Amino acid sequence: MRIIALVNQKGGVGKTTSTINIGAALAKAGKRVLLVDLDPQGNLTVSLGIMAHELEATLYEVLTGAFTAAQATIKKNYDVIPADIRLSGAELELSSQPGREMILKEALQPIQANYDYILIDCPPSLGLITLNGLTAAQEIFIPLQAEFLALNGMAQLLKTIGAVQKRLNPQLDISGIITTLYDSRKNLNKEVLEKIQQYFPDKAFKTLIRDNVALAEAPSFGKDIFEYRADSNGAEDYKRLSKEIIIQETEVKQ
């Protein structure tokens, strides 16, 4: 069972898109998958056509103890714990609680044995909510857009991850860098890809997520890429990436 946080404090790098479509691809491969929307913007929730404001239980109610994670879970081809703007209040409400960084981890423990993968879509910030995601996770995937500015801020992100490893979660490991929005026609994209592979030689996935219109369109229909356009480059890329992720388990066992 793997708990993976997808994190990058820079927005627009394909973090939510990757969380959804990795999860969908793994589910198509027969894996039991839970997606956790840890972003108060609720982009993952909205992208899957879930109307969180109509729900009694979201991740906010889970973190504040009103409902259990099981009660807040929505069943689809893969399961989802949704979120919306209510989650923004959790950071303030939890800030005075003892063990406040551990609340998500404790909430997920009763249900985690039901899944092969729990994917956590962290917000584009490094606050208490993100710390909860990093403390609950065993691994981190960092989506990085193939643009120069995407590399900026990595030092701060790695510093935060290092602090979590030291103080809260010694087992936490960066196990994947996902190159997103890649366009082989752009020389800058190629140059940035070389930098990513240079800085993270053992972490960067071989699969590149190409810049693809279908990936941008799918959320407006409340669908993952396989439901929306299974014949698209986006679907092909995330299917290939999911195979790399599964292969990681074989490599660890060896």
C-alpha positions as CSV (number, residue, x, y, z in Angstrom):
1,M,0.0,0.0,0.0
2,R,1.5,3.3,-1.1
3,I,0.5,6.8,0.1
4,I,1.8,9.4,-2.3
5,A,1.6,13.2,-2.0
6,L,1.7,15.2,-5.2
7,V,3.2,18.6,-4.2
8,N,4.6,21.7,-5.7
9,Q,4.0,25.2,-4.3
10,K,3.9,26.6,-7.8
11,G,0.4,26.5,-9.4
12,G,-0.4,25.5,-12.9
13,V,2.2,22.7,-13.2
14,G,-0.3,19.9,-13.7
15,K,-0.5,18.6,-10.1
16,T,-4.2,18.1,-9.9
17,T,-4.3,16.7,-13.5
18,S,-1.6,14.3,-12.6
19,T,-3.3,13.2,-9.4
20,I,-6.5,12.5,-11.1
21,N,-5.1,10.7,-14.2
22,I,-2.5,8.7,-12.4
23,G,-5.3,7.5,-10.1
24,A,-7.5,6.7,-13.1
25,A,-4.8,4.8,-14.9
26,L,-3.9,2.8,-11.8
27,A,-7.6,2.0,-11.3
28,K,-7.8,0.8,-14.9
29,A,-4.8,-1.5,-14.2
30,G,-6.8,-3.1,-11.4
31,K,-5.5,-1.2,-8.5
32,R,-7.6,0.0,-5.6
33,V,-7.2,3.8,-5.5
34,L,-8.3,6.7,-3.3
35,L,-7.8,10.3,-4.3
36,V,-7.7,12.9,-1.5
37,D,-8.4,16.5,-2.4
38,L,-6.2,18.5,0.1
39,D,-6.6,21.8,-1.7
40,P,-9.2,24.3,-0.4
41,Q,-9.7,25.4,-4.0
42,G,-11.2,21.9,-4.6
43,N,-9.9,21.7,-8.1
44,L,-9.7,17.9,-8.0
45,T,-13.2,17.6,-6.7
46,V,-14.6,20.0,-9.3
47,S,-12.6,18.3,-12.1
48,L,-14.4,15.1,-11.4
49,G,-17.8,16.7,-11.5
50,I,-18.4,16.4,-7.7
51,M,-20.4,19.2,-6.2
52,A,-18.8,19.4,-2.7
53,H,-21.0,22.2,-1.5
54,E,-24.0,19.8,-1.7
55,L,-22.2,17.3,0.5
56,E,-22.5,16.9,4.2
57,A,-19.1,15.4,4.6
58,T,-15.9,16.7,2.9
59,L,-12.2,16.6,4.0
60,Y,-12.9,19.6,6.2
61,E,-15.3,17.6,8.3
62,V,-12.9,14.7,8.4
63,L,-10.0,16.9,9.7
64,T,-12.2,18.6,12.3
65,G,-13.6,15.3,13.5
66,A,-17.2,15.7,12.5
67,F,-17.1,12.7,10.1
68,T,-14.7,9.8,9.5
69,A,-12.7,9.4,6.2
70,A,-14.9,6.5,5.3
71,Q,-18.1,8.6,5.7
72,A,-16.7,11.3,3.4
73,T,-15.5,8.9,0.7
74,I,-17.3,9.0,-2.7
75,K,-17.3,5.8,-4.7
76,K,-16.4,5.9,-8.3
77,N,-14.1,3.8,-10.5
78,Y,-11.7,5.0,-7.9
79,D,-12.7,6.6,-4.5
80,V,-12.5,10.3,-3.7
81,I,-12.5,12.3,-0.5
82,P,-13.6,15.7,-1.8
83,A,-12.9,19.2,-0.6
84,D,-14.0,22.8,-1.2
85,I,-13.5,26.3,0.3
86,R,-14.5,25.1,3.7
87,L,-11.1,23.4,4.0
88,S,-9.5,26.9,4.1
89,G,-10.8,27.3,7.6
90,A,-9.2,24.1,8.8
91,E,-5.7,25.6,8.9
92,L,-6.7,28.2,11.5
93,E,-8.9,25.7,13.5
94,L,-6.2,23.1,13.7
95,S,-3.3,25.4,14.4
96,S,-3.7,25.2,18.2
97,Q,-4.3,21.5,18.4
98,P,-1.5,19.2,19.7
99,G,-0.1,17.0,16.9
100,R,-1.8,19.2,14.3
101,E,0.5,17.9,11.5
102,M,-0.7,14.3,12.2
103,I,-4.4,14.8,11.8
104,L,-4.7,13.6,8.2
105,K,-2.5,10.7,8.8
106,E,-4.6,9.6,11.8
107,A,-7.8,10.1,9.8
108,L,-6.6,7.9,6.9
109,Q,-5.3,5.0,9.0
110,P,-8.6,3.2,9.5
111,I,-9.2,3.0,5.8
112,Q,-5.8,2.8,4.2
113,A,-5.7,-1.0,4.1
114,N,-8.6,-0.9,1.7
115,Y,-6.4,0.6,-1.0
116,D,-3.3,-0.1,-3.0
117,Y,-2.7,3.6,-3.6
118,I,-3.8,6.8,-1.8
119,L,-2.9,9.9,-3.9
120,I,-3.0,13.2,-2.0
121,D,-3.4,16.4,-4.1
122,C,-1.7,19.0,-2.0
123,P,-2.4,22.8,-2.3
124,P,0.1,25.1,-4.0
125,S,1.5,26.3,-0.6
126,L,3.7,25.0,2.2
127,G,1.4,25.7,5.1
128,L,-0.2,23.4,7.7
129,I,-2.5,21.7,5.3
130,T,0.4,20.7,3.1
131,L,2.4,19.6,6.1
132,N,-0.5,17.2,6.9
133,G,-0.2,15.7,3.4
134,L,3.5,15.3,3.7
135,T,3.2,13.7,7.2
136,A,0.5,11.3,6.0
137,A,2.4,10.2,2.9
138,Q,5.2,7.7,2.5
139,E,6.3,9.2,-0.9
140,I,6.3,12.4,-2.8
141,F,5.8,13.0,-6.5
142,I,6.7,16.5,-7.7
143,P,5.1,17.6,-11.0
144,L,7.4,20.0,-12.8
145,Q,6.3,22.0,-15.8
146,A,9.0,22.0,-18.6
147,E,9.5,25.8,-18.2
148,F,12.4,27.7,-16.7
149,L,10.3,29.3,-13.9
150,A,9.1,25.9,-12.8
151,L,12.5,25.2,-11.4
152,N,12.4,28.3,-9.3
153,G,11.2,27.6,-5.8
154,M,12.4,24.0,-5.8
155,A,15.0,24.9,-3.2
156,Q,12.3,26.0,-0.7
157,L,10.2,22.9,-1.5
158,L,13.1,20.6,-0.9
159,K,13.9,22.5,2.3
160,T,10.4,22.0,3.6
161,I,10.4,18.3,2.7
162,G,13.8,17.9,4.5
163,A,12.3,19.5,7.6
164,V,9.3,17.1,7.5
165,Q,11.7,14.1,7.0
166,K,13.8,15.2,10.0
167,R,11.0,16.1,12.5
168,L,7.8,14.4,11.5
169,N,8.1,11.7,8.9
170,P,11.6,10.1,8.6
171,Q,10.3,7.5,6.0
172,L,9.2,10.2,3.6
173,D,10.9,9.9,0.2
174,I,10.8,11.8,-3.1
175,S,10.2,8.9,-5.4
176,G,9.2,10.6,-8.6
177,I,9.6,13.8,-10.6
178,I,6.9,14.1,-13.3
179,T,7.7,16.4,-16.3
180,T,4.4,18.0,-17.4
181,L,3.2,20.2,-20.2
182,Y,6.1,19.1,-22.4
183,D,6.3,20.2,-26.1
184,S,9.2,18.7,-28.0
185,R,9.0,21.5,-30.6
186,K,10.2,24.0,-28.0
187,N,13.9,24.2,-27.5
188,L,13.3,25.7,-24.0
189,N,11.3,22.6,-23.0
190,K,14.2,20.4,-24.1
191,E,16.7,22.5,-22.2
192,V,14.6,22.4,-19.0
193,L,14.1,18.6,-19.4
194,E,17.8,18.2,-19.5
195,K,18.1,20.2,-16.3
196,I,15.4,18.1,-14.6
197,Q,17.2,14.9,-15.6
198,Q,20.5,16.4,-14.4
199,Y,19.3,17.5,-11.0
200,F,17.1,14.4,-10.4
201,P,18.8,11.6,-12.4
202,D,17.3,8.8,-10.3
203,K,14.0,10.4,-9.6
204,A,12.7,11.7,-13.0
205,F,10.2,9.5,-14.7
206,K,11.0,8.6,-18.2
207,T,7.4,9.3,-19.3
208,L,6.9,12.9,-20.3
209,I,3.3,14.3,-20.0
210,R,2.9,16.1,-23.3
211,D,1.0,19.4,-23.6
212,N,-2.4,18.1,-24.7
213,V,-5.7,19.9,-25.3
214,A,-7.7,17.0,-24.1
215,L,-6.1,17.1,-20.7
216,A,-7.2,20.7,-20.3
217,E,-10.7,20.0,-21.6
218,A,-11.5,16.9,-19.5
219,P,-12.2,18.8,-16.2
220,S,-14.9,20.9,-17.7
221,F,-16.8,17.7,-18.4
222,G,-16.2,16.3,-14.9
223,K,-14.1,13.4,-16.3
224,D,-10.7,12.0,-16.2
225,I,-8.8,11.7,-19.4
226,F,-9.7,8.0,-20.0
227,E,-13.4,8.8,-19.6
228,Y,-13.1,11.9,-21.9
229,R,-10.7,10.9,-24.6
230,A,-9.1,7.5,-24.2
231,D,-7.4,7.8,-27.6
232,S,-5.6,11.1,-26.7
233,N,-1.9,11.7,-26.1
234,G,-2.8,12.6,-22.5
235,A,-4.4,9.2,-21.9
236,E,-1.4,7.4,-23.5
237,D,1.1,9.4,-21.4
238,Y,-0.7,8.7,-18.1
239,K,-1.2,5.1,-18.9
240,R,2.6,4.8,-19.6
241,L,3.4,6.7,-16.4
242,S,1.2,4.4,-14.3
243,K,3.2,1.4,-15.6
244,E,6.4,3.1,-14.5
245,I,4.9,3.7,-11.0
246,I,3.9,0.1,-10.7
247,I,7.3,-1.1,-11.9
248,Q,8.8,1.0,-9.0
249,E,7.4,-1.7,-6.6
250,T,9.2,-4.5,-8.4
251,E,12.4,-2.6,-8.2
252,V,12.0,-2.0,-4.5
253,K,11.4,-5.7,-3.9
254,Q,14.5,-6.7,-5.9
